[in-house]
Amino acid sequence: MNDDWEKRVDAAWATFDEYPEERAAEFRAVIDALVAELPDGSPLGPFERACAWDSTGHSDKAAALYREALANGLSGYKGRRAKIQLSSSLRNIGQAEEGVKLLTPELDGPSDELDDAVRATLALCLSSLGRDREGLSLVLGALAPHLPRYQRSMANYARALVEPAD
């Protein structure tokens, strides 16, 4: 879609906090109106609608829309966002294993500003499956580079959580 449409979507999302829970349907209607401008089959439509449902507490409705967006070819940065958000939604609806399968390949994908969100969401999915050590390892590994000191120690501790003992 064009830059103007993207700016209007960003502007709509900038107002999200102005919609209390009882007005969630109004916010979704704003997003739906923008989506109606898109050509049929655009992956942006189901993605934005999924985000709106997800952000208003409906992971169950969001999951199918994220899947549709990805099936319609959503890729790049928004595709990665969709995978992160779908994995979170799947965890929320009791399908954490599917979230792990979806996000694990992202650990080896091209690096961007979403790397820590991938690790944090994957850690939550792993924790929901009782795999807390693996989740904690991911979170510590993501946190370590941001620390003013102890980066090497924390990175080593993160690895030690999941490596077999000697």
C-alpha positions as a printed Julia matrix, in Angstrom:
166×3 Matrix{Float64}:
   0.0     0.0    0.0
   1.11    3.61  -0.26
   2.84    5.81   2.3
  -0.32    7.79   3.02
  -2.22    4.66   4.01
   0.64    3.5    6.25
   0.75    6.92   7.93
  -2.99    6.81   8.58
  -2.67    3.31  10.06
   0.19    4.51  12.28
  -1.93    7.52  13.32
  -4.83    5.22  14.21
  -2.56    3.05  16.34
  -1.19    6.18  18.03
  -4.73    6.76  19.38
  -5.15    3.22  20.71
  -4.77    4.24  24.36
  -7.66    6.66  23.95
 -10.02    3.68  23.62
 -10.83    2.11  26.98
 -11.87   -1.53  27.03
 -15.56   -0.7   26.67
 -14.77    1.15  23.4
 -12.56   -1.57  21.9
 -15.09   -2.21  19.12
 -14.8     1.44  18.08
 -11.05    1.09  17.68
 -11.46   -2.1   15.65
 -13.95   -0.23  13.43
 -11.3     2.43  12.73
  -8.88   -0.29  11.64
 -11.6    -2.06   9.63
 -12.32    1.18   7.74
  -8.66    1.49   6.78
  -8.48   -2.17   5.79
 -11.51   -1.7    3.54
  -9.35    0.55   1.35
  -6.96   -2.29   0.54
  -7.19   -4.46  -2.57
  -8.64   -7.95  -2.1
  -6.04  -10.46  -1.02
  -3.68   -7.91   0.53
  -1.89   -9.47   3.49
  -1.95   -6.1    5.25
  -5.7    -6.31   5.85
  -5.77   -9.46   7.95
  -2.56   -8.38   9.67
  -3.95   -5.04  10.83
  -7.24   -6.63  11.82
  -5.38   -9.33  13.76
  -3.39   -6.67  15.59
  -6.61   -4.85  16.5
  -8.32   -7.99  17.79
  -5.16   -9.05  19.64
  -4.64   -5.66  21.24
  -8.22   -5.62  22.46
  -7.92   -8.98  24.19
  -9.09  -11.48  21.57
  -6.14  -13.74  20.8
  -8.55  -16.4   19.56
  -9.86  -14.17  16.74
  -6.42  -12.73  16.03
  -4.69  -16.07  15.45
  -6.7   -16.96  12.33
  -6.12  -13.49  10.89
  -2.36  -13.64  11.48
  -2.32  -17.01   9.71
  -4.27  -15.52   6.81
  -1.86  -12.59   6.52
   1.14  -14.93   6.42
  -0.61  -17.25   3.93
  -1.32  -14.22   1.73
   2.4   -13.46   1.59
   3.07  -11.04   4.45
   6.84  -11.0    4.73
   9.73   -8.85   5.85
   9.41   -6.79   9.01
   5.61   -7.07   9.25
   5.81  -10.78   8.51
   8.18  -11.19  11.41
   5.87   -9.14  13.61
   2.99  -11.38  12.57
   4.96  -14.49  13.58
   5.81  -12.99  16.98
   2.25  -11.87  17.61
   0.73  -15.12  16.31
   3.02  -17.09  18.62
   1.92  -14.97  21.56
  -1.74  -15.46  20.61
  -1.23  -19.2   20.24
   0.28  -19.31  23.71
  -2.7   -17.4   25.08
  -5.14  -19.91  23.59
  -3.25  -22.98  24.81
  -1.25  -23.77  21.66
   2.23  -22.83  22.88
   3.88  -25.75  21.05
   2.78  -24.28  17.72
   4.2   -20.92  18.84
   7.55  -22.57  19.56
   7.57  -24.19  16.11
   6.75  -20.88  14.45
   9.34  -18.78  16.3
  12.3   -21.14  16.65
  13.43  -20.63  13.01
  13.37  -16.86  13.63
  16.36  -17.29  15.98
  18.49  -18.04  12.92
  16.83  -15.53  10.59
  18.14  -12.12   9.62
  18.72   -9.95  12.67
  16.7    -6.79  13.3
  15.19   -4.77  16.13
  12.65   -7.56  16.74
  15.27  -10.12  17.84
  14.63   -9.56  21.56
  10.85   -9.74  21.03
  11.33  -13.09  19.27
  13.32  -14.39  22.21
  10.95  -13.02  24.85
   7.86  -14.45  23.14
   9.57  -17.78  22.51
  10.61  -17.84  26.19
   6.98  -17.37  27.24
   5.87  -20.19  24.92
   8.59  -22.47  26.3
   7.61  -21.62  29.86
   3.99  -22.48  29.11
   5.27  -25.91  28.06
   7.25  -26.37  31.29
  10.55  -25.67  29.55
  11.54  -22.85  31.89
  15.32  -23.34  31.71
  15.26  -22.94  27.92
  13.06  -19.87  28.24
  15.26  -18.31  30.91
  18.31  -19.0   28.74
  16.72  -17.08  25.86
  15.77  -14.14  28.07
  19.21  -13.91  29.69
  20.85  -14.17  26.28
  18.67  -11.32  25.01
  19.3    -9.2   28.1
  23.08   -9.68  28.31
  24.09   -7.29  25.49
  22.05   -4.48  27.08
  23.77   -4.65  30.46
  26.4    -2.02  31.29
  28.55   -4.75  32.88
  28.54   -8.56  33.17
  27.61   -9.16  29.54
  30.0   -12.09  29.15
  29.01  -13.67  32.47
  25.29  -13.46  31.74
  25.77  -14.81  28.22
  27.76  -17.74  29.69
  25.09  -18.38  32.34
  22.44  -18.35  29.61
  24.33  -21.0   27.65
  24.97  -23.09  30.77
  21.22  -23.34  31.41
  20.71  -25.4   28.28
  24.07  -27.07  27.63
  24.6   -30.55  29.01
  26.72  -30.67  32.17
  30.23  -32.12  31.82
